[in-house]
Protein backbone atom coordinates (compact mmCIF):
# COMPACT_ATOMS: atom_id res chain seq x y z
CA UNK A 1 0.00 0.00 0.00
CA UNK A 2 1.24 3.47 -0.87
CA UNK A 3 0.96 6.36 1.54
CA UNK A 4 -0.85 9.48 0.44
CA UNK A 5 0.50 12.79 1.60
CA UNK A 6 -2.10 15.33 2.59
CA UNK A 7 -1.22 18.83 1.40
CA UNK A 8 -3.05 22.08 2.11
CA UNK A 9 -2.60 25.56 0.62
CA UNK A 10 -3.28 28.48 2.95
CA UNK A 11 -2.28 31.87 4.29
CA UNK A 12 -0.09 32.52 7.33
CA UNK A 13 -2.14 34.44 9.92
CA UNK A 14 0.26 34.25 12.89
CA UNK A 15 3.97 33.66 13.43
CA UNK A 16 4.35 34.79 17.04
CA UNK A 17 5.31 31.36 18.39
CA UNK A 18 8.79 29.90 18.14
CA UNK A 19 9.09 27.48 15.19
CA UNK A 20 5.30 27.49 14.76
CA UNK A 21 2.99 29.26 12.31
CA UNK A 22 -0.79 29.33 12.13
CA UNK A 23 -2.10 28.72 8.61
CA UNK A 24 -5.69 29.47 7.61
CA UNK A 25 -7.06 27.23 4.85
CA UNK A 26 -10.29 28.35 3.18
CA UNK A 27 -12.62 26.22 1.08
CA UNK A 28 -15.93 26.79 -0.68
CA UNK A 29 -18.60 24.16 -0.06
CA UNK A 30 -22.21 23.93 -1.17
CA UNK A 31 -24.78 24.22 1.62
CA UNK A 32 -26.94 21.08 1.76
CA UNK A 33 -30.27 22.81 2.30
CA UNK A 34 -29.91 26.19 0.58
CA UNK A 35 -27.65 25.07 -2.31
CA UNK A 36 -25.53 28.21 -2.01
CA UNK A 37 -21.76 28.24 -1.75
CA UNK A 38 -20.39 29.06 1.68
CA UNK A 39 -16.77 29.88 2.52
CA UNK A 40 -15.40 27.78 5.37
CA UNK A 41 -12.08 28.48 7.08
CA UNK A 42 -9.95 26.18 9.19
CA UNK A 43 -6.73 26.99 11.04
CA UNK A 44 -3.81 24.62 11.39
CA UNK A 45 -0.64 24.97 13.47
CA UNK A 46 2.37 24.04 11.39
CA UNK A 47 6.04 23.49 12.24
CA UNK A 48 8.39 26.12 10.73
CA UNK A 49 11.93 24.99 11.60
CA UNK A 50 13.70 28.16 10.45
CA UNK A 51 11.09 30.79 11.46
CA UNK A 52 11.13 32.07 7.87
CA UNK A 53 7.41 32.67 7.26
CA UNK A 54 5.78 36.05 7.70
CA UNK A 55 2.12 37.01 8.04
CA UNK A 56 0.30 37.16 4.71
CA UNK A 57 2.41 34.61 2.83
CA UNK A 58 0.75 31.81 0.89
CA UNK A 59 2.28 28.50 1.96
CA UNK A 60 1.90 24.77 1.40
CA UNK A 61 1.76 22.57 4.50
CA UNK A 62 2.04 18.79 4.72
CA UNK A 63 0.53 16.44 7.27
CA UNK A 64 3.09 14.67 9.47
CA UNK A 65 3.43 12.83 12.75
CA UNK A 66 2.36 14.71 15.91
CA UNK A 67 5.06 17.21 16.87
CA UNK A 68 3.24 18.65 19.90
CA UNK A 69 -0.26 18.67 21.32
CA UNK A 70 -1.65 20.83 18.50
CA UNK A 71 0.92 20.53 15.70
CA UNK A 72 0.34 17.81 13.08
CA UNK A 73 1.49 19.76 10.01
CA UNK A 74 4.85 21.04 8.77
CA UNK A 75 5.79 23.81 6.36
CA UNK A 76 6.62 22.41 2.94
CA UNK A 77 7.14 25.49 0.76
CA UNK A 78 6.27 29.14 0.29
CA UNK A 79 4.21 29.90 -2.82
CA UNK A 80 3.83 33.67 -2.60
CA UNK A 81 5.69 36.24 -0.53
CA UNK A 82 3.77 38.73 1.62
CA UNK A 83 3.28 42.19 0.14
CA UNK A 84 5.39 44.73 1.98
C-alpha positions as a Markdown table, in Angstrom:
| # | Residue | x | y | z |
|---|---|---|---|---|
| 1 | Unk | 0.0 | 0.0 | 0.0 |
| 2 | Unk | 1.2 | 3.5 | -0.9 |
| 3 | Unk | 1.0 | 6.4 | 1.5 |
| 4 | Unk | -0.8 | 9.5 | 0.4 |
| 5 | Unk | 0.5 | 12.8 | 1.6 |
| 6 | Unk | -2.1 | 15.3 | 2.6 |
| 7 | Unk | -1.2 | 18.8 | 1.4 |
| 8 | Unk | -3.0 | 22.1 | 2.1 |
| 9 | Unk | -2.6 | 25.6 | 0.6 |
| 10 | Unk | -3.3 | 28.5 | 2.9 |
| 11 | Unk | -2.3 | 31.9 | 4.3 |
| 12 | Unk | -0.1 | 32.5 | 7.3 |
| 13 | Unk | -2.1 | 34.4 | 9.9 |
| 14 | Unk | 0.3 | 34.2 | 12.9 |
| 15 | Unk | 4.0 | 33.7 | 13.4 |
| 16 | Unk | 4.3 | 34.8 | 17.0 |
| 17 | Unk | 5.3 | 31.4 | 18.4 |
| 18 | Unk | 8.8 | 29.9 | 18.1 |
| 19 | Unk | 9.1 | 27.5 | 15.2 |
| 20 | Unk | 5.3 | 27.5 | 14.8 |
| 21 | Unk | 3.0 | 29.3 | 12.3 |
| 22 | Unk | -0.8 | 29.3 | 12.1 |
| 23 | Unk | -2.1 | 28.7 | 8.6 |
| 24 | Unk | -5.7 | 29.5 | 7.6 |
| 25 | Unk | -7.1 | 27.2 | 4.9 |
| 26 | Unk | -10.3 | 28.4 | 3.2 |
| 27 | Unk | -12.6 | 26.2 | 1.1 |
| 28 | Unk | -15.9 | 26.8 | -0.7 |
| 29 | Unk | -18.6 | 24.2 | -0.1 |
| 30 | Unk | -22.2 | 23.9 | -1.2 |
| 31 | Unk | -24.8 | 24.2 | 1.6 |
| 32 | Unk | -26.9 | 21.1 | 1.8 |
| 33 | Unk | -30.3 | 22.8 | 2.3 |
| 34 | Unk | -29.9 | 26.2 | 0.6 |
| 35 | Unk | -27.7 | 25.1 | -2.3 |
| 36 | Unk | -25.5 | 28.2 | -2.0 |
| 37 | Unk | -21.8 | 28.2 | -1.8 |
| 38 | Unk | -20.4 | 29.1 | 1.7 |
| 39 | Unk | -16.8 | 29.9 | 2.5 |
| 40 | Unk | -15.4 | 27.8 | 5.4 |
| 41 | Unk | -12.1 | 28.5 | 7.1 |
| 42 | Unk | -10.0 | 26.2 | 9.2 |
| 43 | Unk | -6.7 | 27.0 | 11.0 |
| 44 | Unk | -3.8 | 24.6 | 11.4 |
| 45 | Unk | -0.6 | 25.0 | 13.5 |
| 46 | Unk | 2.4 | 24.0 | 11.4 |
| 47 | Unk | 6.0 | 23.5 | 12.2 |
| 48 | Unk | 8.4 | 26.1 | 10.7 |
| 49 | Unk | 11.9 | 25.0 | 11.6 |
| 50 | Unk | 13.7 | 28.2 | 10.4 |
| 51 | Unk | 11.1 | 30.8 | 11.5 |
| 52 | Unk | 11.1 | 32.1 | 7.9 |
| 53 | Unk | 7.4 | 32.7 | 7.3 |
| 54 | Unk | 5.8 | 36.0 | 7.7 |
| 55 | Unk | 2.1 | 37.0 | 8.0 |
| 56 | Unk | 0.3 | 37.2 | 4.7 |
| 57 | Unk | 2.4 | 34.6 | 2.8 |
| 58 | Unk | 0.7 | 31.8 | 0.9 |
| 59 | Unk | 2.3 | 28.5 | 2.0 |
| 60 | Unk | 1.9 | 24.8 | 1.4 |
| 61 | Unk | 1.8 | 22.6 | 4.5 |
| 62 | Unk | 2.0 | 18.8 | 4.7 |
| 63 | Unk | 0.5 | 16.4 | 7.3 |
| 64 | Unk | 3.1 | 14.7 | 9.5 |
| 65 | Unk | 3.4 | 12.8 | 12.8 |
| 66 | Unk | 2.4 | 14.7 | 15.9 |
| 67 | Unk | 5.1 | 17.2 | 16.9 |
| 68 | Unk | 3.2 | 18.6 | 19.9 |
| 69 | Unk | -0.3 | 18.7 | 21.3 |
| 70 | Unk | -1.6 | 20.8 | 18.5 |
| 71 | Unk | 0.9 | 20.5 | 15.7 |
| 72 | Unk | 0.3 | 17.8 | 13.1 |
| 73 | Unk | 1.5 | 19.8 | 10.0 |
| 74 | Unk | 4.8 | 21.0 | 8.8 |
| 75 | Unk | 5.8 | 23.8 | 6.4 |
| 76 | Unk | 6.6 | 22.4 | 2.9 |
| 77 | Unk | 7.1 | 25.5 | 0.8 |
| 78 | Unk | 6.3 | 29.1 | 0.3 |
| 79 | Unk | 4.2 | 29.9 | -2.8 |
| 80 | Unk | 3.8 | 33.7 | -2.6 |
| 81 | Unk | 5.7 | 36.2 | -0.5 |
| 82 | Unk | 3.8 | 38.7 | 1.6 |
| 83 | Unk | 3.3 | 42.2 | 0.1 |
| 84 | Unk | 5.4 | 44.7 | 2.0 |
